[in-house]
Amino acid sequence: MDQVEAVFREERGRLLAALARRFGDLDLAEEVTSEAIEAALVRWPVDGVPPNPGGWLMTTARRKAVDRLRRDQVYAAKLAVLQVDMDRAAPQATGGELPDERLQLFFTCAHPALAAEDRGALTLRCLAGLTTPEVARAFLVPTATMAKRIVRAKQKIRDARIPFRVPDPHELPERLPGVLQVVYSVFTEGYAASSGPYLQRLDLAEEAIRLARILHRLLPAEREVTGLLALMLLVHARRDARTGPDGSLVLLEDQDRDRWDHELIAEGRGLVVTALTGGAGPYAVQAAIAALHDEAADFAKTDWAQIVELYDVLLELDPSPVVALNRAAAIAMRDGAEAGLALLDELADEPRLRDYHPFALARADLLHRLGRLPEATAAYESALRLAGSEPERAHARDRLASMEQT
C-alpha cells in the first residue's frame, strides 16, 4: 500500500494538469482523476501496480471523462467550445516550451483574470493536492471561505474561457509573482504541515523545490526566482534535524547542526549572492536571513543584529503581520524578551495573527522567559488550541507541563 500511495502522490498532479488541459474543465478533471485513483485502489492490490502506473491512471481517467461527456451532450458541447478556444490560443510547441504540464497549469491558475487570493488557493488545491482545510490554513482563513474561493476561481476559468496553456514569453514577468507565491505556499505546507501526525510533509517541500528548479532553469535572470529557490534550499537543509526519533519537534536552538544538509546549504548560499546582486526582493532577503542561521556554528553565535537589519528591509518590501512577528522574535533575541514582547503586543489586534499558532507560541515563550507565568500558561493554552500538527500540539503540551513544575 505504501508503494501505491507513493504512486498517487507522484501522479495525481500530472494527471490532473494533463486532463485539465485536454478537456478545459477543472471540475471534470478533478472528478475523473479521483475516480481513476479509486479504481486503482480496487484493482492494484489484486493485480499489482502496473509497469506504467501513470499511463494506467491516465487511460482510466480519459475513459471516464469520455463516458461522462457521452452521458451529457449539453455539457460536452460547452467543453467543445472551450477546447476550440484553447486550440486557437495555444502556441505551437517549441524547444522552449515548459517541460512539465503541472507548471503549465500553475501559470494558468495564476492568470491575471483571477483574483490574487484565488490563484494560490486553486493551485494548491488542484495541483499540490492539498485539502481545502489545508489550503485554508495556508492562507489563514476559515475553511468555508476557502471553499468558496476555490469554487469561484473554477467558475471564473470556465466563464472567461481562460486557456490551459503556457504563457507567451512576454507575459511571464507579470505572471511570475503569482506563481512564486503558489510554489512557496506549497513549500510552507511541506515545512510545517497544517494538520496530521507529522511535523513535515517532505513530499510537498521537495515538490516545491523541484518546481522552483524548473522555473530557475527557464528564467535564470529573474532574481526572485533565484531567491525563492535559495530560501527553500537553505530551510529544507535542516529537515533531518527538525524532528527527534519519535517525530517530536526540535527547536532551532536544540538542533544537531551536523545533521543539516551542508550540500544544500552551499548551493543555497551561492544562489543568495546571485539573488542579492543588483537589488533584492522579498524572497532574496528571506534567503539571506536563512543563510545567516545556517552559517552560525551554533545557536549562540547567530548574528541577530544582522538578522534584525534584514527584517527591517523585508518589512519595507513586504509589510505583512507575519514578517512583523518574525522581526519581533529576532529583536527579542538581540535586545531581550521585554523588547520583543512589546512588539508582539502591538500586533495583538491584527486579525491575521489572532488564530495564528506561531504568534501565540512566540508570545508564550517570551512571557515564560520574563517569569510572567500565569500569562505564559494562558498563551501556551492558546498555542495548544491553535496547533495544527500533532508534534506542534505535543510541544505546546510539554511547555504547559513544564509550567506546572515551576
Buried (B, 14 or more C-beta within 10 A) or exposed (E): EEEBEEBBBBBBBBBBBBBBBBBBBBBBBBBBBBBBBEBBEEBBEEEEBBEEBBEBBBEBBBBBBEEBBEEEEEEBEBBEEBBEBBEEEEEEEEEEEBEBBBBBBBBBBBBEEBEEBBBBBBBBBBBBBBBBBBBBBBBBBEBEEBBBBBEBBBEBBBEEBBBBBBBEEEEBEEBBBBBBBBBBBBBBBBBBBBBEEEBBBBBBBBBBBBBBBBBBEBBEEBBBBBBBBBBBBBBBBBBBBBBEEEBBBBEEEEBEBEBBBEEBBEBBBBBBBBBBEEEBBBBBBBBBBBBBBBEBEEBEEBBBEBBBBBBEBBBEBBEBBBBBBBBBBBBBBBBEBEBBBBBBEEBEEBEBBBBBBBBBBBBBBBBBBBEBEEBBBBBBBBBBEBBBBBBBBBBBBEBBEEBEEE
